[in-house]
Amino acid sequence: MKRLSCLAILISVVFLSVPHDLTACTSLIVTKGASADGSVMITYACDGEFHPHMNYTPPEDHGPDDLYELKGWDGNVQARIAQVPHTFGVVYLMNEYQVVIGETTFTGREELKNKEGGMHYWYLMRVALQRARTAREAVEIIGALVEEYGYRSEGESFSIGDKNEAWILEIIGKGAGVKGANWVALRVPDGYICAHANKARIGEFPLKDSKNCIYSKDVIDFAIEKGYYDPGSGKPFRFHEAYCPAPPQKLRYCETRVWSIFRRAAPSKEFSSDYHRGVKGAEGYPLWIKPDEKLSREDVFALMRDHYEGTPYDMTKGVDAGPFGSPNRWRPMNWNIDGEDYTWERPISTQQTGFSFVSQSRSYLPDAIGGVFWYGVDDTYFSVYMPFYACTDRIPETLATGSMAEFSWDSAWWVFNFVANYANLRYCLMKEDIQEVQSGLEDNLSAMQPAVEKAALELYKSDPALAADYLTDYSENAANRVVKRYRELAELLIRKYNDGYIQHEKGQAEEEGYSEEWLRKVIELHPDKYRLERWTADSLETDLPY
């Protein structure tokens, strides 16, 4: 009898707990030459209302007849694929060779989705991580898998990195009942960064540069056949124009995030806002840019915590931010009043984030130590990134437990979610308390990293297994310490900000009230409603009826 891998069970636990529609993610790719420490960094904010479970998939040997079941949201088997002789260990979305994969859904042409295809995007990610030693291998594996088993999802952009290089791969199906997919993968030039956020971004690509570009054999011919591209137009073929045409609303929703990452990483380039505002004829943003300065890991953390502060689209300003400058906007994002369509801004940092990560893949260290998966849950603005190494073989219970159905202080996600939600009561003040704790924890973890890795490296020279145990223990203890500190922070916020007062250390309640800026807005909207008449003592005596 053909044996089914236990990996199918593990992947079901991770991905079947995710909602059906995760089309709101943001990813950044930082190449080796663009990072301050020579690491390749990938970021991924997985946005959606769901409770993530971090997991570890152990390496495993397989027999020649072993199969891997692919299950849908309903638990039914959609396909079975042949196993390879050996699969690698995977810490959530980083494997033991420091290969990392993130994604964003660009949807694209809806008619190209094949609901009978064999592989959803999340299975492509996981299977590639179980089998690839390099980012390029992961690209080739994904291409081979969809060719053999079919592609089931909508359009996807993948960020794929290893310890030496990084790739962006964009893929979309071929329509109902058609096996295979249309896809292009480009190696991001060293010294550059790339970003994508729910919109296909690959335009022109070289057809004869196999070192830096790989693509499906009929990606252009298929577009011509479907009428997505006219070779007689005199225009070059651009993948994103053919497979993901973007109306103004999609540009605003997606490209504003790319613009904000680029404008912060390279302010000297003064990227215009015209394109993401949907100005007709505006020039699009390049697929990748060279940052003004090499980015540290802390810089990358900061780029993932963005509400367009300091720009005309600053979500902490204006009447829509409320009296306390909250950048959060409740769904739905779009609405119609008197026949006119409107939309809120969609920031990089959002309350709907389930989990996010910033990875480091470093060629100058053994894989077990060089790969660090900095993992956080809930809103990136208030989350804390906790380190997990490529050799980790145990996940803290607090990151692997819990559900949307029941609040629990044992779940890290619920703890961070509570803190972020409670902040909405008085955002501009509470964020100072939260970020003091957040920065303190992350600064401590950053300060510890060199010493921890030095000790691990010494252990690794004589006993790699002992080094793995040491780093796993360190990561587990660090995560538990972070979650414990955030529970204490939650209790502080409840005590300090209570009933509209601010309770200081001495137990004295202060009336903080509202900012003058917001009170002036209230008066502008209601000039007479809250006005008090000014009466003099004489008028009081005259007007009294007795």
C-alpha positions in Angstrom: 0.0 0.0 0.0 1.2 3.5 -0.8 2.1 5.4 2.4 0.9 9.0 2.9 3.4 11.4 4.5 2.7 12.9 7.9 3.6 16.3 6.3 0.1 16.4 4.8 -1.3 16.4 8.3 1.1 19.2 9.4 0.4 21.4 6.4 -3.4 20.9 6.9 -3.0 22.2 10.5 -1.2 25.3 9.3 -3.1 26.3 6.1 -6.6 24.9 6.7 -6.8 27.2 9.8 -6.4 30.2 7.4 -9.5 31.8 5.9 -10.4 31.1 2.3 -9.4 34.6 1.0 -5.9 35.9 1.9 -5.6 38.5 -0.8 -4.0 41.3 1.3 -0.4 40.7 2.0 2.8 42.7 1.6 6.3 41.4 0.8 9.8 42.9 0.6 12.9 41.3 -0.9 16.4 42.6 0.2 19.4 41.1 -1.6 22.7 40.4 -0.1 24.4 43.5 -1.5 21.5 45.7 -0.3 21.7 44.6 3.4 24.0 46.0 6.0 25.1 42.6 7.3 25.3 40.8 3.9 22.2 38.7 4.5 19.4 38.1 2.1 16.2 39.2 3.8 12.6 38.3 2.9 9.5 39.8 4.6 5.9 38.6 4.5 2.9 40.0 6.2 0.1 37.5 5.9 -3.0 39.5 6.3 -6.5 38.1 7.1 -8.7 37.4 10.0 -7.4 34.1 11.2 -5.4 32.6 14.1 -2.0 31.3 12.8 -0.3 28.3 14.2 3.5 28.3 13.8 4.9 24.8 13.1 7.9 22.8 12.4 8.1 20.1 9.7 10.8 17.5 10.4 13.0 16.1 7.7 11.8 12.7 6.5 12.8 9.8 4.3 10.3 8.3 1.9 9.9 5.1 0.0 9.4 4.9 -3.8 5.6 4.4 -3.5 5.0 7.1 -0.9 2.4 9.8 -1.8 1.6 13.2 -0.4 -2.0 14.1 -0.1 -3.1 17.7 -0.9 -6.3 18.6 0.9 -8.7 21.5 0.4 -10.3 23.8 3.0 -13.1 21.2 3.4 -10.5 18.4 4.2 -11.2 16.5 1.0 -8.2 15.2 -1.0 -7.7 17.3 -4.2 -4.6 15.5 -5.5 -1.8 13.1 -4.6 1.8 13.8 -5.6 4.8 11.5 -5.6 7.2 12.0 -2.7 10.9 12.4 -3.2 13.4 10.2 -1.3 14.2 12.8 1.3 12.4 16.0 2.4 14.0 18.8 4.4 13.2 20.2 7.8 11.1 23.4 7.6 10.6 26.0 10.4 7.3 27.4 9.2 8.4 29.1 5.9 12.3 28.7 6.2 14.0 25.4 5.6 17.2 23.9 6.9 19.2 25.3 4.0 18.0 28.9 4.7 15.6 28.9 1.8 12.6 31.1 2.5 9.3 31.8 0.6 6.7 34.5 1.1 3.8 35.5 -1.2 1.1 38.0 -2.1 -2.0 37.2 -4.1 -2.5 39.4 -7.1 -5.7 37.6 -8.3 -5.3 38.7 -12.0 -7.7 37.5 -14.6 -10.4 35.5 -12.8 -11.2 33.4 -15.9 -7.7 31.8 -15.6 -8.4 30.1 -12.3 -8.6 26.4 -12.6 -10.7 25.0 -9.7 -9.8 21.5 -10.7 -6.0 22.1 -10.6 -3.9 20.0 -8.4 -1.9 22.5 -6.3 -2.9 25.6 -4.4 -0.2 28.2 -3.9 0.4 27.3 -0.2 1.2 23.7 -1.2 3.7 24.9 -3.8 5.4 26.9 -1.0 5.6 24.1 1.4 6.6 21.4 -1.1 9.3 23.6 -2.6 10.7 24.3 0.9 10.8 20.6 1.6 12.7 19.9 -1.5 14.9 22.9 -2.5 18.5 23.7 -1.4 18.5 27.1 -3.2 16.0 29.7 -4.3 16.6 28.8 -7.9 15.8 25.2 -7.2 12.6 26.3 -5.5 11.6 28.2 -8.7 12.3 25.2 -10.8 10.4 22.9 -8.5 7.3 25.1 -8.5 7.4 25.2 -12.3 7.7 21.5 -12.5 4.9 20.8 -10.0 2.3 23.0 -11.7 3.2 21.4 -15.1 2.7 17.9 -13.8 -0.2 18.4 -11.3 -1.8 21.7 -12.3 -2.3 25.0 -10.5 -5.5 25.7 -8.5 -5.1 29.2 -7.1 -5.5 32.7 -8.5 -2.5 34.9 -9.5 0.4 34.8 -7.0 3.7 36.7 -6.5 6.3 34.7 -4.6 9.4 36.1 -2.8 12.0 33.3 -2.7 15.4 33.8 -1.0 18.4 31.8 0.0 21.8 32.7 1.6 23.1 34.1 -1.7 20.3 35.4 -3.9 16.6 36.2 -4.2 14.0 35.7 -6.8 10.5 37.0 -7.5 8.2 34.5 -9.2 4.7 35.4 -10.6 2.2 32.8 -11.6 -1.3 32.5 -12.8 -3.4 29.5 -14.2 -4.7 28.8 -17.6 -8.4 28.4 -17.0 -10.9 25.7 -16.2 -9.7 22.2 -17.0 -6.3 23.3 -18.4 -3.2 21.9 -16.6 -0.1 24.0 -16.1 0.3 27.7 -15.5 1.8 30.9 -16.9 4.7 32.1 -14.9 7.9 34.2 -14.9 10.7 34.3 -12.3 13.4 36.9 -12.2 16.5 37.0 -10.0 16.7 40.3 -8.2 20.0 42.0 -9.0 22.4 42.1 -6.1 22.4 45.4 -4.3 18.7 46.0 -5.0 15.4 45.6 -3.2 12.0 44.5 -4.6 8.5 44.8 -3.2 5.1 43.5 -4.1 1.6 43.9 -2.6 -1.3 42.0 -4.3 -0.5 43.1 -7.8 1.7 41.5 -10.4 4.8 43.6 -10.9 7.0 41.8 -13.5 6.8 43.7 -16.8 9.3 43.0 -19.6 11.7 40.1 -19.0 14.7 38.8 -20.9 14.0 35.7 -23.1 17.6 34.6 -23.4 19.1 35.1 -20.0 18.6 31.8 -18.3 20.9 32.8 -15.4 18.5 35.5 -14.3 15.2 34.6 -15.8 13.1 31.4 -16.0 9.6 31.2 -17.4 6.9 28.8 -18.7 7.4 27.9 -22.3 4.2 29.5 -23.6 3.7 32.4 -21.3 3.6 34.9 -24.3 1.9 32.6 -26.8 -0.9 31.9 -24.4 -1.5 35.6 -23.9 -1.6 36.2 -27.6 -4.0 33.3 -28.1 -6.3 34.8 -25.4 -6.1 38.3 -26.7 -4.3 39.6 -23.7 -1.4 40.8 -25.9 -1.1 42.0 -29.5 2.4 41.5 -30.9 1.4 43.8 -33.7 0.9 46.7 -31.3 4.6 47.5 -31.4 4.7 47.3 -27.6 6.8 44.8 -25.7 5.2 42.0 -23.8 4.7 42.8 -20.1 3.6 40.0 -17.8 1.6 42.2 -15.4 -0.2 44.0 -18.3 -1.3 40.8 -19.9 -2.2 38.8 -16.8 -3.0 41.4 -14.1 -4.5 44.6 -15.7 -5.0 47.1 -12.9 -7.8 49.7 -12.6 -7.2 52.8 -10.4 -8.7 51.2 -7.3 -6.3 48.3 -7.5 -3.4 50.7 -8.0 -4.3 52.6 -4.9 -4.9 49.4 -2.8 -1.6 47.8 -3.9 0.9 50.2 -5.4 0.7 52.7 -2.5 2.4 50.1 -0.3 5.2 49.5 -2.8 5.6 53.3 -3.2 5.9 53.7 0.5 8.6 51.1 0.9 10.5 52.6 -2.0 10.2 56.2 -0.9 11.5 55.3 2.6 14.3 53.1 1.4 15.4 55.6 -1.3 14.1 59.1 -0.5 16.6 60.6 -2.9 14.7 59.2 -5.8 11.5 61.2 -4.9 9.1 58.7 -6.3 5.9 60.4 -7.5 2.5 59.4 -6.0 0.8 59.8 -9.4 0.9 56.2 -10.3 -0.7 54.8 -7.1 -3.3 57.6 -7.2 -4.3 56.3 -10.7 -3.3 59.4 -12.7 -3.7 58.5 -16.3 -0.4 58.1 -18.1 1.7 58.1 -14.9 4.9 56.1 -15.0 4.8 52.9 -12.9 7.3 52.1 -10.2 10.4 49.9 -11.1 10.4 46.3 -10.2 13.4 46.8 -8.0 15.5 49.8 -6.8 18.8 50.4 -5.1 18.3 51.8 -1.6 20.1 55.0 -0.6 21.8 53.1 2.2 22.2 49.4 2.9 19.3 48.2 5.1 19.8 46.7 8.5 17.4 44.1 9.9 16.0 46.9 12.1 15.4 49.1 9.1 13.4 46.2 7.5 11.3 45.8 10.7 10.5 49.5 10.4 9.5 49.3 6.7 6.9 46.7 7.7 5.4 49.2 10.2 4.0 51.9 8.0 0.8 53.8 7.8 2.2 56.4 5.4 3.2 58.7 8.3 4.5 62.0 7.1 2.9 61.9 3.7 -0.4 63.3 2.4 -1.9 59.9 3.0 -0.9 59.7 6.7 -3.6 57.5 8.3 -2.9 58.9 11.8 -4.2 62.4 10.7 -7.6 63.8 9.8 -11.1 63.2 11.0 -11.0 59.6 9.8 -8.3 58.9 12.4 -10.7 59.8 15.1 -9.9 61.9 18.2 -6.8 59.8 19.1 -5.1 59.4 15.7 -5.8 55.7 15.0 -4.5 54.5 11.6 -6.9 51.6 11.7 -9.9 51.6 9.3 -12.7 49.0 9.8 -13.8 46.9 6.9 -15.3 47.1 4.4 -12.7 49.4 2.8 -15.0 50.6 0.0 -18.3 52.4 0.2 -20.8 54.4 -1.9 -22.6 57.5 -0.9 -25.0 59.4 -3.3 -23.6 57.4 -6.3 -20.0 58.2 -5.6 -17.4 55.5 -4.8 -14.9 55.9 -1.9 -12.1 53.9 -0.3 -10.0 54.0 2.7 -6.2 53.8 2.3 -4.7 50.3 2.7 -1.5 50.5 4.7 1.4 48.1 5.0 0.8 47.7 8.8 -2.8 46.6 9.4 -4.8 45.2 12.2 -5.9 42.3 10.0 -2.4 40.7 9.9 -2.4 37.2 11.2 1.4 36.7 11.2 4.5 38.2 9.6 8.1 37.5 9.4 11.5 39.0 8.4 14.0 36.3 7.5 17.8 36.5 7.4 19.8 34.0 5.3 23.5 34.4 5.7 26.2 32.7 3.6 29.0 33.3 6.1 27.6 31.0 8.8 26.6 27.3 8.8 23.0 26.9 7.6 21.8 25.9 11.1 22.9 29.3 12.5 22.9 31.5 9.4 19.1 31.2 8.8 17.0 33.2 11.3 13.3 33.4 10.9 12.1 36.5 12.9 8.4 35.8 13.5 5.6 38.0 14.9 1.9 37.7 15.2 -0.9 40.2 14.7 -0.5 43.9 13.7 3.2 44.5 12.7 3.1 47.9 14.3 2.7 46.5 17.7 4.1 43.0 17.2 7.6 41.8 18.4 9.8 39.8 16.0 11.1 36.7 17.8 14.1 34.7 16.4 13.9 31.1 15.3 16.9 29.5 13.7 17.0 27.2 10.7 17.9 24.3 12.9 14.9 24.8 15.3 13.0 21.6 15.9 10.5 22.7 18.5 7.9 25.5 18.5 6.8 27.2 21.7 3.3 26.1 22.7 2.1 29.7 22.9 2.7 30.1 19.1 1.2 26.8 18.2 -2.0 26.9 20.1 -5.3 28.8 20.2 -8.2 29.5 17.8 -10.5 32.3 16.7 -13.3 30.6 18.5 -12.0 31.2 22.1 -9.9 33.9 23.7 -6.9 32.6 25.6 -4.0 34.2 27.4 -2.1 31.0 26.5 -2.1 32.0 22.9 0.5 34.6 21.8 -1.8 35.7 19.0 -4.6 36.5 21.4 -2.2 38.4 23.7 -0.8 40.6 20.9 -4.3 41.0 19.4 -5.7 42.2 22.7 -2.9 44.8 23.2 -3.4 46.1 19.6 -7.2 46.2 19.9 -7.2 47.9 23.4 -4.9 50.6 21.9 -7.8 51.8 19.7 -9.4 53.3 22.8 -6.7 56.0 23.0 -4.2 55.2 20.3 -1.9 58.2 20.3 -1.1 57.8 24.0 -1.2 54.0 24.3 1.2 53.5 21.4 3.9 55.1 23.4 3.5 52.6 26.2 3.4 49.7 23.7 6.3 50.7 21.6 8.5 51.3 24.7 8.0 47.6 25.6 8.2 46.5 21.9 11.5 48.3 21.3 12.9 47.2 24.6 12.3 43.5 23.8 13.5 43.8 20.2 16.6 45.8 21.3 17.4 43.1 23.8 17.0 40.3 21.3 19.2 42.2 18.8 21.9 42.7 21.5 21.8 39.1 22.4 22.1 37.8 18.8 25.9 38.1 18.4 26.7 36.4 21.7 24.1 33.6 21.2 25.4 32.9 17.7 29.0 32.9 18.8 28.3 30.3 21.5 26.2 28.3 19.0 29.1 28.4 16.5 31.5 27.0 19.0 29.1 24.2 19.9 28.5 23.5 16.2 32.2 22.9 15.5 32.1 19.8 17.8 28.5 18.8 17.9 25.9 20.3 15.4 23.1 18.6 17.3 24.0 20.3 20.5 24.1 23.6 18.8 20.6 23.0 17.4 19.4 22.1 20.9 21.0 25.3 22.3 19.4 27.6 19.7 16.0 25.9 20.0 16.0 26.4 23.7 17.1 30.0 23.3 14.3 30.7 20.8 11.7 29.0 22.9 12.7 30.9 26.0 12.9 34.2 24.2 9.4 33.7 22.7 7.9 32.8 26.1 9.6 35.8 27.7 8.2 38.1 25.0 4.6 36.8 25.4 4.8 37.0 29.2 6.0 40.7 29.0 3.1 41.5 26.6 0.6 39.9 29.1 2.0 42.3 31.7 1.7 45.1 29.2 -2.0 44.2 28.6 -2.7 44.4 32.4 -0.9 47.8 32.5 -3.0 49.2 29.7 -6.2 48.1 31.4 -5.2 49.7 34.6 -3.7 52.9 33.2 -6.4 53.7 30.6 -9.6 53.2 32.4 -13.0 54.8 32.0 -11.6 57.6 29.9 -9.1 58.6 32.6 -5.3 58.0 32.8 -4.3 56.4 36.0 -0.7 57.3 36.9 1.6 55.3 39.2 0.4 57.1 42.3 -3.2 56.0 41.5 -4.3 59.5 40.6 -6.8 59.8 37.7 -6.2 62.5 35.2 -8.6 64.0 32.7 -6.6 63.9 29.4 -9.5 64.9 27.2 -9.1 65.5 23.5 -6.6 67.4 21.4 -7.4 71.0 20.4 -7.0 70.0 16.7 -9.8 67.5 17.0 -12.0 69.7 19.1 -11.7 72.4 16.4 -12.9 69.8 13.9 -16.0 69.1 16.1 -16.8 72.8 16.2 -16.4 73.1 12.4 -19.0 70.3 12.0 -21.3 71.6 14.8 -20.6 75.4 15.3 -23.6 75.9 17.7 -24.4 72.5 19.2 -21.8 72.6 22.0 -21.5 76.4 22.5 -22.2 77.8 25.9 -23.9 81.2 26.3 -21.9 83.8 28.3 -24.0 85.4 31.0 -23.0 88.3 33.2 -24.0 88.8 36.8 -26.2 91.8 35.8 -28.0 89.8 33.1 -28.7 87.0 35.6 -30.3 89.5 38.0 -32.4 91.1 35.3 -33.6 88.0 33.7 -34.7 86.2 36.8 -38.5 86.0 37.1 -38.6 86.7 40.8 
